[in-house]
Amino acid sequence: MENSTAYLMALDAGTGSVRAVIFDLNGNQIISSQQEWTHLSDPNIPGSMEFDLQHNWQLTSDCIRDALVQSQIPAEQIAAISTCSMREGIVLYDQAKNPIWACGNVDARASEEVSELKTLNDHQFEQQVYAVSGQTLALSAIPRLLWLAHHRPDIYRQTKAISMISDWLGFMLSGELAVEPSNAGTTGILNLHTRQWQPELLEMAGLHSDILTPVKETGELLGCVQADIAQQTGLKTGTPVIVGGGDVQLGCIGLGITEASQAAIIGGTFWQQVVNLPHPVTDPQMNVRVNPHVISPMVQAESISFYTGLTMRWFRDAFCEEEKILAKRLGIDTYTLLEQMAENVPVGANDVIPIFSDAMHFKSWYHAAPSFINLSIDAQKCNKATLFRALEENAAIVSSCNLDQVKQFSGVNLSEIVFAGGGSKGRLWSQILADVTGLTVKIPVVKEATALGCAIAAGVGVGLYSSLSEAGKKLVKFERTHQPNLENHQLYQAHKAKWENAYSAQLKLVDNGVVNSLWKAPGL
């Protein structure tokens, strides 16, 4: 096949949907076909989020076929396909490699098991898990497996293999089963240093350790598309299937975050602040999660801001109906109109303090009740524009606090951030992020980079790119850069300190049972 006629396909399985995306070798997206999916919740199992294997594979197959039909690209021109997914979601298989059970990323059924495991080894078990894997117990696989042993022993006894959802997609295409570190690392069973399983962690919890699937690295050949799958999807039999990875890590490849001391903030429903570290190291305070990068031996320190994008959508839909109507009449996005209004609000949003997501405290992770405090009854100082700017500033402050925590234990000093995801479309928000952090903020042309990173992995696997790192550097392009206003940066340091004090006080209201937490990790 001539390179000029070759294309790459990425399967991207997120929390709310699955996509089949085709790229050319220059990183240009040709077509994307998407299907939303919902997850099964058993009313008798609080916090459950089961993943419907049969139905969701059918949706995936439909996306693949639709992408090929819409693009009119012959199947033989798809040089390779790779897969990525939300992390933490696991799939279990029986002796014959039949997938028998799966759960999504924020499945929280195992709260009691998390509490039980925390008492192991004189309350040292979670610290041991974190020191080895960079993960705490809250969303790891260990308590979920223990839950199955307690409540669904029929499934647990049948289980002979485990994988992540991205690996399951590769398995469905090729019939070959393996995991890779960037996603399997979120199970809490993978060693950050060796990038291999640490079976002793399962054994310490009284669980079987013979279920651990072989480990392959991102960009390695997994297998080839099987004949029956080719018939179902429209792909060509024998198309190489390449090992993919976790959504955030592959997204960083698609953003050019390929070297140590580079960082990205991915501004979606949740905001993720990720910093590349040259070698495995964990946080003595257990505030920050540490994951294997897809590029060995690097790891990524990752902090998460909860519901940041969702909070903005809530504010828009609950309070800004007039702005939605006006924006439609003007032919612009409602958020663009709200940003234009917020530009006239002074730095600090007239001292309004939003209380939504906290900085990440991985060991004991919970949030205060959502609220605005320090409101004024002066309509000139406190209105929709003020509150909107306050929310944008608060998202940047929480991100800054999270980056501070990474710096404290890693010693990494940043000079710039790549800002991606839906949040980066906001020019005001991008500038606020630069002003709050004091760092240069670069906005990529491709803001939803996960699928691009996945396609790069596919290209590396068949030799179309020399490496993940080189392809990421070559294909990423930036549309604009925001330099920090140092005067504003100094003002924001005072507002940041006020927010930290206010949030600490608000957490005490949760502790005392006066208000309800926005979110609590399982086991708290």
C-alpha positions in Angstrom: 0.0 0.0 0.0 1.3 3.5 -0.8 1.5 5.8 2.2 -0.5 8.4 0.3 -3.5 6.1 0.2 -3.2 4.8 3.7 -5.6 5.8 6.6 -5.7 4.9 10.3 -8.7 4.1 12.4 -9.2 4.8 16.1 -11.9 3.3 18.3 -12.5 5.7 21.2 -14.7 4.3 24.0 -15.7 7.1 26.4 -18.0 7.2 29.4 -20.9 8.4 27.3 -20.3 7.2 23.8 -18.1 5.2 21.4 -16.5 6.6 18.2 -14.8 5.2 15.1 -12.6 7.9 13.7 -10.5 7.8 10.5 -7.4 9.9 10.1 -5.0 10.5 7.2 -1.3 10.2 7.9 -1.0 13.9 8.4 -3.3 13.7 11.4 -6.3 15.2 9.7 -9.6 13.8 10.8 -11.5 12.4 7.8 -14.7 11.1 9.4 -16.1 10.3 12.8 -19.1 8.1 13.5 -20.4 8.2 17.1 -23.0 6.3 19.1 -24.1 7.2 22.6 -24.4 4.4 25.1 -25.8 4.1 28.6 -24.6 1.9 31.4 -26.7 -0.5 33.4 -27.5 0.4 37.0 -29.0 -2.2 39.3 -31.3 -0.4 41.8 -30.4 -3.1 44.3 -26.7 -2.3 44.0 -26.0 1.3 45.0 -23.3 2.9 42.8 -23.3 0.2 40.2 -22.4 1.0 36.6 -22.3 -2.2 34.6 -21.0 -2.2 31.0 -23.3 -3.9 28.5 -20.8 -6.0 26.5 -23.1 -7.3 23.8 -25.0 -4.2 23.1 -22.0 -1.9 23.2 -20.0 -4.1 20.8 -22.9 -3.8 18.4 -22.8 0.0 18.7 -19.0 -0.1 18.1 -19.5 -2.3 15.0 -22.1 0.1 13.7 -19.7 3.0 14.1 -16.9 1.2 12.2 -19.2 0.3 9.3 -20.8 3.8 9.2 -17.3 5.5 9.2 -16.3 3.4 6.3 -19.5 4.0 4.4 -19.6 7.8 5.0 -15.9 8.3 4.1 -16.1 6.0 1.1 -12.6 4.8 2.0 -12.1 1.2 0.8 -11.4 -1.1 3.7 -8.1 -2.2 2.3 -6.8 1.4 2.7 -7.2 1.2 6.5 -3.6 0.4 7.3 -4.2 -0.4 11.0 -6.7 0.1 13.8 -6.2 0.8 17.5 -8.3 1.3 20.5 -8.6 3.6 23.5 -11.1 3.9 26.3 -12.1 5.4 29.6 -9.9 4.1 32.3 -10.8 2.1 35.4 -13.5 0.1 33.6 -12.7 -3.6 33.6 -13.8 -6.7 31.6 -13.7 -10.2 33.0 -13.4 -13.4 30.9 -14.0 -17.1 31.4 -11.7 -20.0 30.6 -12.7 -20.0 26.9 -12.0 -16.2 26.7 -15.7 -15.3 26.6 -16.3 -11.9 28.1 -18.7 -12.5 31.0 -18.9 -9.3 33.0 -17.8 -5.6 32.8 -18.2 -2.4 34.7 -17.6 1.3 33.8 -15.1 3.7 35.1 -17.0 5.2 38.0 -18.7 2.0 39.2 -18.9 2.5 43.0 -20.6 -0.6 44.1 -17.6 -1.7 46.3 -17.7 1.0 49.0 -17.8 -1.6 51.8 -15.0 -3.6 50.2 -12.9 -0.4 50.0 -13.4 0.1 53.7 -12.6 -3.5 54.5 -9.4 -3.4 52.4 -8.2 -0.2 54.1 -7.9 -2.1 57.4 -5.5 -4.8 56.0 -2.0 -5.0 57.2 -2.7 -2.6 60.1 -4.3 -0.1 57.8 -1.2 -0.1 55.5 -2.7 -2.0 52.5 -3.8 1.1 50.6 -0.4 2.8 51.2 1.2 -0.3 49.8 -1.1 -0.3 46.7 -0.4 3.4 46.1 3.4 3.0 46.6 3.5 0.2 44.0 0.9 1.4 41.5 0.2 5.1 42.1 -3.5 4.3 42.7 -5.7 4.3 45.8 -8.5 1.7 46.3 -11.5 3.9 45.5 -11.9 3.1 41.8 -9.3 0.3 41.5 -10.1 -3.3 40.4 -9.2 -4.9 43.7 -12.4 -3.9 45.7 -14.6 -4.7 42.7 -13.2 -8.2 42.4 -13.7 -8.6 46.2 -17.3 -7.4 45.7 -17.8 -10.1 43.1 -16.3 -12.7 45.4 -18.8 -11.6 48.1 -21.9 -11.0 46.1 -21.5 -12.8 42.7 -19.3 -15.8 43.4 -20.7 -17.5 40.3 -19.0 -14.8 38.2 -15.9 -14.7 40.3 -15.3 -18.4 40.1 -15.6 -18.3 36.3 -13.1 -15.4 36.0 -9.9 -16.5 34.4 -8.7 -13.2 32.8 -9.1 -9.5 33.2 -8.7 -6.6 30.8 -9.6 -2.9 30.4 -12.3 -1.8 28.0 -9.8 -0.6 25.4 -8.2 -4.1 25.5 -11.7 -5.7 25.1 -12.2 -3.7 21.9 -8.9 -5.0 20.6 -9.8 -8.5 21.7 -13.2 -8.3 19.9 -11.4 -7.3 16.7 -8.6 -9.8 16.8 -9.4 -12.6 19.2 -6.1 -11.8 21.0 -6.1 -10.7 24.7 -3.5 -8.5 26.3 -3.4 -5.4 28.5 -1.1 -2.4 28.3 0.2 -0.3 31.2 -1.4 3.1 30.7 -4.9 1.7 31.2 -4.2 -1.4 33.2 -2.3 0.8 35.6 -5.6 2.1 36.9 -6.5 -1.3 38.3 -4.0 -0.7 41.2 -2.4 -4.0 40.5 0.3 -2.9 38.0 3.8 -1.9 39.2 4.8 1.6 38.0 8.5 0.7 37.8 8.3 -2.7 36.1 5.1 -1.9 34.0 4.1 -5.5 34.9 1.5 -7.0 37.2 2.1 -7.2 40.9 0.1 -10.3 41.8 1.0 -10.1 45.5 -1.5 -7.2 45.8 -4.4 -9.5 44.8 -3.1 -12.3 47.0 -2.9 -10.0 50.0 -6.6 -9.2 49.5 -7.4 -12.9 49.4 -8.1 -12.9 45.7 -6.9 -15.1 42.8 -3.8 -13.9 41.0 -4.0 -16.3 38.1 -6.4 -13.9 36.2 -3.7 -11.5 35.1 -3.5 -11.1 31.4 -0.2 -10.7 29.4 1.1 -7.1 29.2 2.0 -5.5 25.9 3.1 -1.9 25.2 1.1 0.7 23.3 2.1 0.5 19.6 2.8 -3.2 19.6 1.0 -5.6 17.2 -1.9 -7.3 19.0 -3.3 -9.4 16.1 -5.4 -9.0 13.0 -9.1 -8.4 12.2 -10.8 -11.8 12.2 -13.0 -12.8 9.2 -16.3 -12.8 11.1 -15.5 -9.3 12.5 -14.6 -8.1 9.0 -18.0 -9.3 7.8 -19.8 -7.6 10.7 -17.9 -4.2 10.5 -16.8 -3.8 6.9 -13.2 -3.9 7.8 -10.8 -6.1 5.7 -9.8 -9.4 7.2 -6.2 -9.3 8.3 -6.1 -5.6 9.0 -3.5 -5.1 11.8 -4.9 -4.4 15.3 -2.4 -2.4 17.4 -2.3 -2.2 21.2 -3.9 1.1 22.2 -4.2 2.7 25.7 -5.9 4.9 28.2 -7.8 7.9 26.9 -5.8 10.6 28.7 -2.4 9.2 28.0 -3.1 8.7 24.3 -4.8 12.1 24.3 -1.5 13.6 25.5 0.3 12.0 22.5 -2.3 13.8 20.3 -1.4 17.0 22.0 2.4 16.6 21.7 2.9 16.0 25.4 5.6 13.4 24.8 8.5 14.5 27.0 9.2 14.9 30.7 8.1 18.2 32.4 5.4 18.8 29.8 1.9 19.3 31.0 -1.7 19.4 29.7 -5.0 20.4 31.1 -7.9 18.6 29.4 -11.0 20.7 30.0 -14.1 18.5 29.6 -16.9 17.4 32.0 -14.1 16.7 34.4 -10.8 18.6 34.1 -7.6 16.6 34.2 -4.3 18.2 34.9 -1.5 15.8 33.8 2.2 16.3 34.1 4.9 14.1 32.5 7.5 12.8 35.0 10.7 11.3 33.8 10.6 8.3 36.1 8.1 6.7 38.5 7.6 8.6 41.8 4.6 8.9 44.0 3.3 11.6 46.3 4.1 11.1 50.0 0.8 12.8 50.9 -1.2 10.6 48.5 -2.9 13.6 47.0 -2.1 12.9 43.4 -2.7 9.9 41.2 0.3 8.6 39.2 -0.3 6.5 36.0 2.1 4.9 33.5 2.5 7.0 30.4 2.2 5.2 27.1 5.9 6.2 26.6 8.1 4.1 28.9 9.6 4.8 31.4 7.7 8.0 31.9 4.7 8.3 34.3 2.0 11.0 34.5 1.0 12.7 37.7 -2.7 13.3 37.2 -5.1 15.4 39.2 -8.8 15.6 38.5 -11.2 18.5 39.0 -14.7 17.2 39.4 -17.7 18.3 37.2 -16.0 21.5 35.9 -17.6 21.4 32.5 -20.8 20.0 33.9 -21.0 22.9 36.3 -20.8 25.4 33.4 -23.5 23.5 31.5 -25.7 23.6 34.6 -25.2 27.3 35.0 -26.0 27.9 31.3 -29.1 25.8 31.3 -30.4 26.8 34.7 -29.9 30.6 34.6 -29.1 31.7 31.0 -32.2 31.1 28.9 -32.3 34.7 27.7 -28.6 34.4 26.7 -29.3 31.2 24.8 -32.0 32.9 22.8 -29.8 35.9 22.0 -26.8 33.8 21.1 -28.9 31.8 18.7 -30.2 35.0 17.1 -26.6 36.3 16.8 -25.4 33.0 15.4 -22.8 32.4 18.1 -22.4 29.8 20.9 -24.0 30.7 24.3 -20.7 30.3 26.1 -19.1 32.8 23.7 -21.8 35.3 24.6 -21.3 34.7 28.3 -17.6 35.2 27.9 -18.1 38.5 26.2 -20.3 39.6 29.1 -17.7 38.3 31.6 -14.9 40.2 30.0 -16.3 43.4 31.6 -16.2 41.9 35.1 -13.0 42.7 37.0 -10.4 40.2 38.0 -11.6 38.3 41.0 -15.3 38.4 40.0 -16.1 41.0 42.7 -14.9 38.5 45.4 -17.6 35.8 44.6 -16.2 32.4 45.7 -17.6 29.3 43.9 -17.6 26.1 46.0 -17.7 23.1 43.6 -14.7 20.9 42.9 -11.9 20.7 45.4 -8.2 20.2 44.7 -7.5 16.5 44.5 -6.8 14.6 47.7 -6.6 11.0 46.4 -6.3 9.4 49.8 -9.4 11.0 51.2 -11.3 12.4 48.3 -14.6 14.2 48.8 -16.1 17.6 48.0 -18.0 20.3 49.8 -21.6 21.1 48.9 -21.9 23.1 45.6 -22.6 26.8 46.3 -21.6 30.4 45.6 -20.5 32.3 48.7 -19.7 36.0 49.4 -22.5 37.1 47.0 -23.5 40.8 46.9 -27.1 42.1 46.6 -25.7 44.9 44.4 -26.9 43.9 41.0 -24.1 45.8 39.3 -21.5 43.7 41.2 -23.3 40.3 41.3 -25.1 39.2 38.2 -24.9 36.4 35.6 -21.7 37.8 34.1 -20.1 37.9 37.5 -21.0 34.4 38.4 -19.9 33.0 35.0 -16.5 34.7 35.3 -16.3 33.4 38.9 -16.8 29.9 37.7 -14.1 30.2 35.0 -11.7 31.7 37.5 -12.5 29.0 40.0 -11.7 26.2 37.5 -8.3 27.8 36.9 -7.6 28.2 40.6 -8.4 24.5 41.3 -6.2 23.5 38.4 -3.4 25.7 39.8 -3.7 24.1 43.2 -3.5 20.6 41.6 -0.4 21.6 39.7 1.2 23.0 42.9 0.7 19.6 44.5 2.5 17.8 41.7 5.4 20.3 41.9 5.7 19.7 45.6 6.5 16.0 45.4 8.0 15.8 41.9 10.1 19.0 41.8 9.0 19.5 38.2 8.8 23.2 37.2 6.5 24.0 34.3 6.8 26.9 31.9 3.8 26.2 29.7 0.6 24.2 29.5 -1.3 22.7 26.6 -5.0 23.4 27.2 -7.4 21.1 25.3 -10.9 19.8 25.4 -14.1 21.8 25.2 -13.0 24.4 27.8 -10.1 25.5 25.6 -12.5 26.9 23.1 -13.1 29.8 25.4 -10.6 32.6 24.8 -11.4 34.3 28.1 -11.1 31.0 30.0 -7.7 30.3 28.3 -6.4 33.7 29.3 -7.7 33.4 32.9 -5.9 30.0 33.1 -2.6 31.7 32.0 -3.1 34.5 34.4 -3.9 32.3 37.4 -1.1 29.8 36.8 1.4 32.3 35.6 2.2 29.9 32.7 2.0 30.2 28.9 -1.1 28.4 27.7 -1.1 26.9 24.2 -4.3 25.9 22.4 -4.1 23.1 19.9 -6.0 23.0 16.6 -7.2 19.5 17.4 -8.8 19.9 20.9 -10.3 16.4 21.2 -7.0 14.6 20.8 -7.7 11.2 22.3 -8.7 9.6 19.0 -5.7 11.2 17.2 -3.3 9.7 19.8 -4.9 6.4 19.3 -4.5 6.6 15.5 -0.8 7.5 16.1 -0.4 4.3 18.0 -2.0 2.4 15.1 0.5 4.1 12.7 3.5 3.3 14.9 2.4 -0.4 15.0 2.7 -0.8 11.3 5.8 1.4 10.8 4.1 4.5 9.3 5.5 6.6 12.2 8.9 6.1 13.8 7.6 6.5 17.4 4.8 7.8 19.5 6.9 10.7 20.6 8.0 11.8 17.1 4.6 11.5 15.6 3.0 13.5 18.4 5.5 16.3 17.9 5.1 16.3 14.2 1.3 16.2 13.9 0.2 18.6 16.7 -0.5 22.2 15.5 -1.4 25.2 17.7 -4.0 27.8 16.8 -3.1 30.4 19.5 -1.0 31.1 22.6 -1.9 33.0 25.7 0.8 34.8 27.8 0.1 35.4 31.4 -0.6 39.0 32.6 1.7 39.2 35.6 -0.3 41.9 37.3 -3.4 39.8 37.1 -1.4 36.8 38.3 -0.5 38.6 41.5 -4.2 39.5 42.1 -5.2 35.9 41.6 -2.8 34.6 44.2 -4.8 36.5 46.9 -8.1 35.1 45.5 -6.6 31.6 45.4 -5.7 31.9 49.1 -9.2 33.1 50.0 -10.7 30.2 48.0 -8.5 27.6 49.9 -9.6 29.0 53.2 -13.3 29.1 52.2 -13.3 25.6 50.9 -11.7 24.2 54.0 -14.5 25.8 56.1 -17.2 24.4 53.7 -15.8 20.9 54.1 -16.4 21.1 57.8 -20.1 21.6 57.1 -20.1 18.3 55.3 -18.2 16.7 58.1 -20.8 17.9 60.6 -23.7 16.7 58.5 -25.1 20.2 57.8 -24.8 19.9 54.0 -24.4 17.2 51.4 -21.1 16.5 49.6 -21.0 17.1 45.9 -19.2 13.7 45.6 -17.4 11.2 47.9 -15.1 8.4 47.0 -16.2 4.9 47.8 -15.2 3.8 51.3 -15.4 7.3 52.9 
